[in-house]
Amino acid sequence: MSEARRAIGPVFDHLAALTDDRGLFEHALHAVPRPEHGYCVDDAARALVVVCREPQPSPQLLRLGRQYLNFVLSAIDVDGACHNRMSVNGDWTDVASLGDWWGRAVWGLGVAAVHAPTDGMRARALRGFRTAARRRSPHTHAMAFAALGAGEILLDDHHEQTARALLHDSVQAIGLGQSDTWPWPEPRLRYGNGSLVEALLLAGHALPDPALFARAQRLLAFLLQMETRDGHLSVTPTSGRGPNETGPAFDQQPIEVAALADACARAYTLTSDPTWLIGVRSAWRWFTGDNDSGTVMFDPSTGGGYDGLECDGHNLNQGAESTLALLSTAQHARSLAGQR
C-alpha cells in the first residue's frame, strides 16, 4: 500500500508494452498483451489524451503519441464517421459510424489540437477534428465525449466555430435532469458519468452559459455524493445505479474513477474551489486501495491497471482501458498535489 501511495507520477512501461508499430492492443492476459483481440479507437483516443497531458514527454512518449494520433486519424472517413475495431493484421473489422468511439476520437483530437507536443501533431489533429466534428451522434454519451474535445479547443480559441456548434449541440443531447430528487440527466447512472458532467462544465464555461455552469457543479456534487460510501469512492458498477440503489456493488471499472477525477480536476481548474480537490484525491486513493474491497488496483512498478474491482479483490488482467484510467488519474493527482 505505501509503495502504491508514493507512486503519484504515472509510469508508462505497461502502456508501451501494449503498443506495437500499428496501435494499442485492447486486452491483456494479466500483464501479457493479447494481439489476437486487435486494437480499438476507444483506447487509442484515450491514450492520445494521456500522452498530450504530459508536460515533458520523453522520446518514447512522443513516439507513442504519434502512433495514437495516426491510428485515430486513419479511423475517420471523409464524411466524419469513425471506425473502431482493427484486427491484428491491420484491417478495419467494422463499418464507420457514430458510436462512443466517434465521440472519443473527437475528444482525443480536440485535446491533441491544443496540447500535442509538436506543431505538426497539433495541425493534423485539428484537421481531423474539423472533419469528425461536423457529424452528430444519436447517442448521449458519444456526444458528451465529443464535447470534451470541442470544449478543449474552444477554451483555447473561442473563434473555432466547428467546436462551438458541437459543444452547443452536445448540451442539447445530454438534456436536463429527471426530477428534483434525481437531478441526473438519465434515469440511472450508467457509464462515463463523470464525462457527462465535465462536458457540461466545459460548455457552461466556454460558450459561456453561467446557469449551465452552475447546474454542472450541482450535478458533480450529486455524482460525488452518489459514488462515495464510508469516506471512499464506491463508483457505479457495470450494471449501473438507480435512485434507490445503495451500498457497494461490483464489477467497478477504473474508467469510472478516471472520469470522475477528470470532472473534479476540470471543476477545480475552472473555479479554483478546493472542494473539488477532494474528488481527485479520492479517485487516486481508490487506485491505491481505499475502495470497497481494500484492494490496490495497479502495479506501481509498470503502471499497469487492473481491469475491475470485485468484492474479493480485482481482475488481474491489465488491459489498455484500465491502464489508461490509472495513468490519467495519476496525472491529475500529480498536477494538483500541491494545491490546498
C-alpha positions in Angstrom: 0.0 0.0 0.0 2.7 2.5 1.0 4.6 1.9 -2.3 1.5 2.5 -4.3 0.6 5.6 -2.4 4.0 7.1 -3.1 3.8 6.3 -6.9 2.0 9.5 -7.8 3.9 10.0 -11.0 2.5 7.9 -13.9 4.7 5.1 -15.1 4.3 4.3 -18.8 6.1 0.9 -19.1 2.9 -1.2 -19.4 1.3 1.2 -21.9 4.4 0.9 -24.1 4.3 -2.9 -23.8 0.7 -2.8 -25.0 1.7 -0.7 -28.1 3.2 -2.0 -31.3 4.0 -0.3 -34.6 0.4 -0.2 -35.6 -1.6 0.6 -32.5 -2.6 -0.1 -28.9 -3.7 -3.7 -28.0 -7.0 -3.6 -26.3 -6.6 -6.6 -24.0 -4.0 -8.4 -21.8 -3.9 -11.7 -20.0 -2.6 -10.4 -16.7 0.3 -8.3 -17.9 0.8 -10.0 -21.3 -0.7 -8.3 -24.3 -3.2 -10.2 -26.4 -2.7 -9.2 -30.0 -5.3 -11.7 -31.2 -8.0 -9.3 -29.9 -6.7 -6.4 -32.0 -7.0 -2.7 -31.5 -9.7 -0.1 -31.0 -10.1 3.6 -31.4 -11.7 3.9 -28.0 -8.3 3.1 -26.4 -6.1 4.9 -28.9 -8.1 8.1 -28.3 -7.8 7.8 -24.6 -4.1 7.2 -24.9 -3.7 10.3 -27.1 -5.3 12.4 -24.4 -3.0 10.9 -21.7 0.1 11.5 -23.8 -0.8 15.1 -24.7 -1.3 15.8 -21.0 2.3 15.0 -20.1 4.2 18.3 -19.6 7.6 17.0 -20.6 7.0 13.8 -22.7 10.0 11.5 -23.1 11.1 10.5 -26.6 9.3 7.2 -26.0 6.0 9.1 -25.3 6.5 11.3 -28.3 6.7 8.2 -30.4 3.6 6.7 -28.8 1.7 9.9 -29.2 2.4 10.0 -32.9 1.2 6.4 -33.3 -2.0 7.0 -31.4 -2.7 10.1 -33.5 -2.0 8.2 -36.7 -4.3 5.4 -35.6 -7.2 7.8 -34.7 -6.9 9.8 -37.9 -6.8 6.6 -40.0 -10.2 5.6 -38.5 -12.1 8.7 -39.7 -13.8 8.6 -43.0 -14.0 11.6 -45.3 -17.6 12.1 -44.1 -16.6 12.2 -40.4 -17.8 8.8 -39.4 -15.3 6.7 -37.5 -14.2 3.0 -37.4 -13.5 1.5 -34.0 -12.0 -2.0 -34.4 -9.0 -3.1 -36.3 -7.6 -6.7 -36.5 -4.0 -7.5 -35.7 -3.5 -7.7 -39.5 -4.4 -4.0 -39.9 -7.9 -4.4 -41.3 -10.9 -2.5 -40.0 -13.5 -5.0 -39.0 -16.4 -2.7 -38.6 -18.4 -0.1 -40.6 -17.5 3.5 -39.8 -20.3 5.0 -37.7 -21.1 7.4 -34.8 -20.9 5.4 -31.6 -18.9 6.2 -28.5 -15.7 5.7 -30.4 -16.5 8.6 -32.7 -17.0 10.7 -29.6 -13.8 9.6 -28.0 -11.9 10.2 -31.3 -13.2 13.8 -31.4 -12.2 14.1 -27.7 -8.7 12.9 -28.4 -8.2 15.0 -31.5 -9.5 18.1 -29.7 -7.1 17.6 -26.9 -4.2 16.9 -29.3 -5.1 20.0 -31.4 -4.3 22.1 -28.3 -1.8 20.2 -26.3 0.1 17.8 -28.6 3.9 18.3 -28.1 4.7 19.4 -31.7 3.2 21.9 -34.2 2.8 19.2 -36.8 0.7 16.9 -34.5 -1.5 19.8 -33.4 -2.2 20.8 -37.0 -3.0 17.3 -38.1 -5.2 16.8 -35.1 -7.2 20.0 -35.8 -7.8 18.9 -39.4 -9.1 15.6 -38.2 -11.2 17.2 -35.5 -12.9 19.5 -38.0 -13.8 16.6 -40.2 -15.3 14.4 -37.5 -16.9 17.3 -35.6 -19.2 18.1 -38.5 -21.2 15.0 -37.6 -23.7 14.4 -34.7 -24.2 11.1 -32.9 -27.7 10.0 -31.8 -26.1 8.7 -28.6 -25.9 10.8 -25.5 -22.6 9.6 -24.2 -20.9 9.8 -27.6 -21.9 13.5 -27.8 -20.6 14.1 -24.3 -17.2 12.5 -25.2 -17.1 14.7 -28.3 -17.9 17.8 -26.2 -14.7 17.2 -24.2 -12.6 17.7 -27.4 -14.7 20.6 -28.6 -14.6 22.3 -25.2 -10.8 22.0 -25.1 -10.5 23.7 -28.4 -13.0 26.4 -27.6 -11.1 27.3 -24.3 -8.0 27.8 -26.4 -9.7 29.6 -29.4 -13.2 31.0 -28.9 -13.4 31.7 -32.7 -13.4 28.0 -33.6 -17.0 27.7 -34.8 -16.9 23.9 -35.5 -16.1 23.4 -31.8 -18.7 25.9 -30.7 -21.5 24.3 -32.7 -20.7 20.8 -31.5 -20.5 21.9 -27.9 -23.8 23.6 -28.1 -25.4 20.6 -29.7 -23.9 18.3 -27.1 -25.6 20.2 -24.3 -28.9 19.6 -26.0 -28.1 15.9 -26.4 -27.3 15.5 -22.7 -30.5 17.2 -21.7 -32.0 18.2 -18.3 -32.4 16.3 -15.1 -35.1 13.8 -14.5 -36.6 15.4 -11.3 -35.7 17.5 -8.3 -35.0 14.3 -6.3 -33.0 12.7 -9.2 -31.2 15.6 -11.0 -29.2 13.3 -13.2 -30.0 13.7 -17.0 -30.6 10.0 -17.4 -32.9 7.7 -15.4 -30.0 5.9 -13.9 -26.2 6.3 -13.7 -24.7 4.2 -16.5 -21.1 4.6 -17.6 -18.8 7.5 -18.3 -20.8 9.5 -15.8 -18.1 12.0 -15.0 -17.7 12.7 -18.7 -21.3 13.9 -18.9 -20.6 16.4 -16.1 -17.3 17.5 -17.5 -18.9 18.2 -20.8 -21.5 20.5 -19.1 -18.8 22.2 -17.1 -16.8 22.9 -20.3 -19.9 24.1 -22.2 -21.0 26.3 -19.3 -17.6 28.0 -19.1 -16.7 28.2 -22.8 -19.9 29.1 -24.5 -20.4 30.8 -21.9 -23.6 30.0 -20.0 -23.4 30.8 -16.3 -26.7 29.0 -15.5 -25.4 25.8 -17.2 -22.0 26.1 -15.4 -23.8 26.3 -12.0 -26.0 23.4 -12.9 -23.0 21.3 -13.9 -21.3 22.0 -10.5 -24.5 20.9 -8.7 -24.5 17.7 -10.8 -20.9 17.0 -10.0 -21.7 17.4 -6.2 -24.6 15.0 -6.7 -22.4 12.4 -8.5 -19.7 12.6 -5.8 -22.4 12.0 -3.2 -23.8 9.0 -5.1 -20.4 7.5 -5.6 -19.0 7.9 -2.1 -19.5 5.4 0.7 -18.0 5.4 4.2 -15.5 8.1 3.2 -14.2 6.4 0.0 -15.3 6.1 -3.6 -17.8 3.4 -4.4 -18.4 4.0 -8.1 -21.2 2.9 -10.3 -20.7 -0.8 -11.3 -21.2 -2.1 -14.8 -24.9 -2.8 -14.1 -25.5 0.9 -13.4 -27.1 2.5 -10.4 -30.6 3.9 -9.9 -32.2 6.4 -7.5 -32.9 3.8 -4.8 -29.8 1.6 -5.1 -27.3 1.9 -2.3 -24.4 0.0 -0.9 -21.3 -1.4 -2.7 -21.8 -3.1 -6.0 -19.3 -4.8 -8.3 -17.8 -5.0 -11.0 -16.4 -1.4 -10.6 -14.4 -0.2 -13.5 -11.3 2.0 -13.3 -12.6 4.1 -16.2 -15.5 5.3 -14.0 -13.0 6.5 -11.4 -10.9 8.3 -14.0 -13.9 10.0 -15.5 -14.9 11.3 -12.0 -11.3 12.5 -11.5 -11.4 14.3 -14.9 -14.6 16.1 -13.9 -13.3 17.1 -10.5 -10.0 18.3 -11.9 -11.8 20.3 -14.5 -14.1 21.9 -11.9 -11.1 22.9 -9.8 -9.3 24.3 -12.8 -12.3 26.4 -13.8 -13.4 27.6 -10.3 -10.3 27.3 -8.0 -12.7 25.8 -5.5 -10.7 23.4 -3.3 -13.8 21.4 -2.7 -13.2 19.6 -6.0 -9.7 18.5 -4.9 -11.4 16.0 -2.6 -12.8 14.2 -5.6 -9.4 14.0 -7.3 -7.7 12.7 -4.2 -10.4 10.2 -3.5 -10.0 8.9 -7.1 -6.3 8.4 -6.6 -6.9 6.7 -3.2 -9.4 4.3 -4.9 -6.5 3.0 -7.0 -4.2 2.7 -4.0 -6.7 0.6 -2.1 -9.1 2.9 -0.4 -12.1 1.2 -2.0 -14.9 -1.2 -1.2 -12.5 -4.2 -1.3 -9.4 -2.6 0.2 -7.5 -3.7 -2.9 -4.7 -1.9 -4.7 -5.7 -1.6 -8.4 -2.4 -1.3 -10.2 1.2 -2.5 -10.4 3.2 0.6 -9.4 6.4 -0.8 -11.0 5.0 -0.9 -14.5 1.9 1.3 -14.5 -0.4 -1.5 -15.4 -4.0 -1.0 -14.2 -6.2 -3.9 -13.1 -9.4 -4.4 -15.1 -12.1 -4.3 -12.4 -12.7 -4.2 -8.7 -14.6 -7.2 -7.3 -16.0 -8.0 -3.9 -13.0 -10.2 -3.1 -10.2 -8.4 -4.9 -9.5 -7.5 -8.5 -9.5 -8.8 -12.0 -5.8 -9.5 -12.6 -5.9 -8.6 -16.3 -4.2 -5.3 -17.2 -5.9 -4.1 -20.4 -5.5 -0.7 -22.1 -8.7 0.9 -20.8 -7.8 0.3 -17.1 -4.2 1.2 -17.6 -5.1 4.5 -19.2 -7.6 5.2 -16.4 -4.9 4.7 -13.9 -2.4 6.9 -15.8 -5.0 9.7 -16.3 -5.8 9.7 -12.6 -2.2 9.7 -11.6 -1.6 12.7 -13.9 -4.3 14.7 -12.1 -3.0 13.6 -8.6 0.5 14.7 -9.5 -0.5 18.1 -11.1 -2.8 19.0 -8.1 -0.7 17.5 -5.3 0.5 20.9 -4.0 -2.9 22.6 -4.1 -4.9 23.3 -0.9 
